Amino acid sequence: MRVITGVFIAVSTSALMALPAAASTLPGADERQGTVFGTGVGPGFGVSVDGAISGDTRLGVALGMAMPFGVIPNYDLRLAHWIRTGTPRFDLTLVAGAFGMGATLPLGAEFGAGLAYELVPRLTGRLNILIGTNFVSRVMYGPSSGFELGFAFTPRLEGTIGYNARGEVLGLRVRI
């Protein structure tokens, strides 16, 4: 199992460096109001929902299947808090949560930060850097880790391209 985990981390690291950008099940650092539904596909797939629970704090959940090394069901439950940066085009969010991946890793924790930058109107770059652990010995990317470019087709509909720890490459995000 350690060999599989090591290979997963190595492939995830190389994919994060080599692929363009994507996965709309990432918690968006620039989301502060309303509810956001997301879905993403690639070698893996997933669905997510994030909603405001108070002020600048959001609660989210994502379910998916990581498929680069077989079908591995996974989930994450996360709490995100937006930090006021004073820069209108840049957003910073602190993220913490719990996750699970298959029967071998039923419960782990992830924590880190999400960054979003509006490159031009309607085009946003996002980078989520989260460390995950299974409380025993493994440290890995948390399922909420990844990067994406999001293009807003409308104020409520966004398409994404990127990569996350779940293996999603193309995504769609709907704001309610």
One Martini backbone bead per residue (centre of mass of N, CA, C, O) as a GRO file, in nm:
protein
  176
    1MET     BB    1   0.056   0.064  -0.019
    2ARG     BB    2   0.301   0.258  -0.012
    3VAL     BB    3   0.361   0.240  -0.311
    4ILE     BB    4   0.095   0.360  -0.412
    5THR     BB    5   0.122   0.626  -0.262
    6GLY     BB    6   0.391   0.712  -0.391
    7VAL     BB    7   0.287   0.712  -0.680
    8PHE     BB    8   0.057   0.912  -0.639
    9ILE     BB    9   0.237   1.150  -0.553
   10ALA     BB   10   0.418   1.158  -0.804
   11VAL     BB   11   0.191   1.198  -1.012
   12SER     BB   12   0.064   1.447  -0.886
   13THR     BB   13   0.311   1.627  -0.903
   14SER     BB   14   0.354   1.607  -1.213
   15ALA     BB   15   0.069   1.704  -1.288
   16LEU     BB   16   0.085   1.983  -1.151
   17MET     BB   17   0.327   2.068  -1.351
   18ALA     BB   18   0.197   1.979  -1.652
   19LEU     BB   19  -0.079   2.079  -1.643
   20PRO     BB   20  -0.278   2.331  -1.695
   21ALA     BB   21  -0.606   2.335  -1.560
   22ALA     BB   22  -0.850   2.208  -1.286
   23ALA     BB   23  -1.158   2.171  -1.098
   24SER     BB   24  -1.479   2.234  -0.960
   25THR     BB   25  -1.433   2.095  -0.660
   26LEU     BB   26  -1.301   2.328  -0.574
   27PRO     BB   27  -1.250   2.561  -0.348
   28GLY     BB   28  -1.325   2.888  -0.389
   29ALA     BB   29  -1.155   3.172  -0.292
   30ASP     BB   30  -1.383   3.375  -0.440
   31GLU     BB   31  -1.604   3.259  -0.260
   32ARG     BB   32  -1.879   3.420  -0.045
   33GLN     BB   33  -2.162   3.363  -0.182
   34GLY     BB   34  -2.377   3.139  -0.164
   35THR     BB   35  -2.416   2.870  -0.391
   36VAL     BB   36  -2.198   2.594  -0.505
   37PHE     BB   37  -2.183   2.397  -0.793
   38GLY     BB   38  -1.986   2.100  -0.881
   39THR     BB   39  -1.793   1.959  -1.161
   40GLY     BB   40  -1.569   1.680  -1.257
   41VAL     BB   41  -1.334   1.566  -1.516
   42GLY     BB   42  -1.130   1.269  -1.600
   43PRO     BB   43  -0.971   1.024  -1.453
   44GLY     BB   44  -1.175   1.162  -1.276
   45PHE     BB   45  -1.454   1.234  -1.042
   46GLY     BB   46  -1.696   1.499  -0.937
   47VAL     BB   47  -1.879   1.649  -0.661
   48SER     BB   48  -2.015   1.973  -0.537
   49VAL     BB   49  -2.077   2.175  -0.231
   50ASP     BB   50  -2.106   2.528  -0.147
   51GLY     BB   51  -2.171   2.726   0.159
   52ALA     BB   52  -2.286   2.970   0.347
   53ILE     BB   53  -2.284   3.020   0.717
   54SER     BB   54  -2.100   3.292   0.769
   55GLY     BB   55  -2.012   3.544   0.615
   56ASP     BB   56  -1.677   3.423   0.535
   57THR     BB   57  -1.805   3.131   0.575
   58ARG     BB   58  -1.763   2.791   0.454
   59LEU     BB   59  -1.934   2.491   0.344
   60GLY     BB   60  -1.809   2.167   0.223
   61VAL     BB   61  -1.867   1.905  -0.033
   62ALA     BB   62  -1.710   1.600  -0.169
   63LEU     BB   63  -1.747   1.362  -0.440
   64GLY     BB   64  -1.555   1.069  -0.564
   65MET     BB   65  -1.326   0.939  -0.828
   66ALA     BB   66  -1.020   0.795  -0.832
   67MET     BB   67  -0.852   0.662  -1.148
   68PRO     BB   68  -0.539   0.614  -1.203
   69PHE     BB   69  -0.544   0.333  -0.983
   70GLY     BB   70  -0.835   0.305  -0.997
   71VAL     BB   71  -1.120   0.273  -0.803
   72ILE     BB   72  -1.148   0.559  -0.574
   73PRO     BB   73  -1.322   0.649  -0.327
   74ASN     BB   74  -1.420   0.991  -0.223
   75TYR     BB   75  -1.389   1.254   0.032
   76ASP     BB   76  -1.493   1.594   0.145
   77LEU     BB   77  -1.480   1.812   0.434
   78ARG     BB   78  -1.516   2.175   0.447
   79LEU     BB   79  -1.358   2.475   0.573
   80ALA     BB   80  -1.397   2.824   0.478
   81HIS     BB   81  -1.194   3.133   0.505
   82TRP     BB   82  -1.206   3.457   0.428
   83ILE     BB   83  -0.949   3.691   0.346
   84ARG     BB   84  -0.870   4.012   0.371
   85THR     BB   85  -0.651   4.188   0.133
   86GLY     BB   86  -0.718   4.476  -0.030
   87THR     BB   87  -0.747   4.322  -0.310
   88PRO     BB   88  -0.975   4.289  -0.563
   89ARG     BB   89  -0.816   4.044  -0.743
   90PHE     BB   90  -0.748   3.908  -0.455
   91ASP     BB   91  -0.769   3.581  -0.293
   92LEU     BB   92  -0.802   3.442   0.048
   93THR     BB   93  -0.817   3.101   0.180
   94LEU     BB   94  -0.894   2.907   0.449
   95VAL     BB   95  -0.843   2.544   0.485
   96ALA     BB   96  -1.044   2.280   0.644
   97GLY     BB   97  -1.050   1.909   0.688
   98ALA     BB   98  -1.202   1.610   0.580
   99PHE     BB   99  -1.102   1.274   0.461
  100GLY     BB  100  -1.145   1.007   0.209
  101MET     BB  101  -0.986   0.687   0.074
  102GLY     BB  102  -1.124   0.438   0.084
  103ALA     BB  103  -1.039   0.169   0.296
  104THR     BB  104  -0.732   0.268   0.366
  105LEU     BB  105  -0.858   0.589   0.398
  106PRO     BB  106  -1.117   0.690   0.590
  107LEU     BB  107  -0.932   0.913   0.758
  108GLY     BB  108  -0.856   1.263   0.728
  109ALA     BB  109  -0.653   1.560   0.700
  110GLU     BB  110  -0.690   1.909   0.596
  111PHE     BB  111  -0.465   2.192   0.513
  112GLY     BB  112  -0.477   2.550   0.407
  113ALA     BB  113  -0.480   2.725   0.085
  114GLY     BB  114  -0.654   2.968  -0.116
  115LEU     BB  115  -0.612   3.104  -0.446
  116ALA     BB  116  -0.715   3.412  -0.619
  117TYR     BB  117  -0.702   3.550  -0.966
  118GLU     BB  118  -0.783   3.814  -1.169
  119LEU     BB  119  -0.665   3.843  -1.479
  120VAL     BB  120  -0.942   3.894  -1.619
  121PRO     BB  121  -1.227   3.940  -1.720
  122ARG     BB  122  -1.364   3.608  -1.664
  123LEU     BB  123  -1.057   3.531  -1.556
  124THR     BB  124  -0.949   3.271  -1.327
  125GLY     BB  125  -0.705   3.194  -1.092
  126ARG     BB  126  -0.627   2.882  -0.912
  127LEU     BB  127  -0.480   2.790  -0.580
  128ASN     BB  128  -0.449   2.486  -0.392
  129ILE     BB  129  -0.285   2.435  -0.069
  130LEU     BB  130  -0.292   2.106   0.064
  131ILE     BB  131  -0.253   1.913   0.347
  132GLY     BB  132  -0.237   1.563   0.408
  133THR     BB  133  -0.355   1.320   0.660
  134ASN     BB  134  -0.383   0.990   0.846
  135PHE     BB  135  -0.239   1.004   1.150
  136VAL     BB  136   0.030   0.830   1.104
  137SER     BB  137   0.245   0.875   0.814
  138ARG     BB  138   0.094   1.030   0.594
  139VAL     BB  139   0.172   1.263   0.335
  140MET     BB  140  -0.044   1.475   0.132
  141TYR     BB  141  -0.263   1.559  -0.085
  142GLY     BB  142  -0.545   1.706  -0.074
  143PRO     BB  143  -0.851   1.705  -0.237
  144SER     BB  144  -0.840   2.040  -0.239
  145SER     BB  145  -0.618   2.025  -0.432
  146GLY     BB  146  -0.502   2.264  -0.682
  147PHE     BB  147  -0.572   2.380  -1.024
  148GLU     BB  148  -0.717   2.670  -1.210
  149LEU     BB  149  -0.916   2.779  -1.485
  150GLY     BB  150  -1.169   3.034  -1.504
  151PHE     BB  151  -1.464   3.076  -1.713
  152ALA     BB  152  -1.711   3.321  -1.749
  153PHE     BB  153  -1.999   3.298  -1.922
  154THR     BB  154  -2.143   3.384  -1.662
  155PRO     BB  155  -2.211   3.485  -1.343
  156ARG     BB  156  -2.317   3.154  -1.290
  157LEU     BB  157  -2.111   3.036  -1.521
  158GLU     BB  158  -1.832   2.797  -1.511
  159GLY     BB  159  -1.535   2.707  -1.665
  160THR     BB  160  -1.279   2.448  -1.630
  161ILE     BB  161  -0.914   2.410  -1.604
  162GLY     BB  162  -0.708   2.134  -1.466
  163TYR     BB  163  -0.609   2.014  -1.127
  164ASN     BB  164  -0.656   1.743  -0.893
  165ALA     BB  165  -0.648   1.489  -0.654
  166ARG     BB  166  -0.897   1.344  -0.818
  167GLY     BB  167  -0.845   1.397  -1.151
  168GLU     BB  168  -0.950   1.657  -1.256
  169VAL     BB  169  -0.988   1.875  -1.555
  170LEU     BB  170  -1.290   1.926  -1.609
  171GLY     BB  171  -1.527   2.198  -1.540
  172LEU     BB  172  -1.829   2.295  -1.349
  173ARG     BB  173  -1.980   2.606  -1.233
  174VAL     BB  174  -2.259   2.688  -1.010
  175ARG     BB  175  -2.436   2.976  -0.919
  176ILE     BB  176  -2.699   3.063  -0.665
   0.00000   0.00000   0.00000
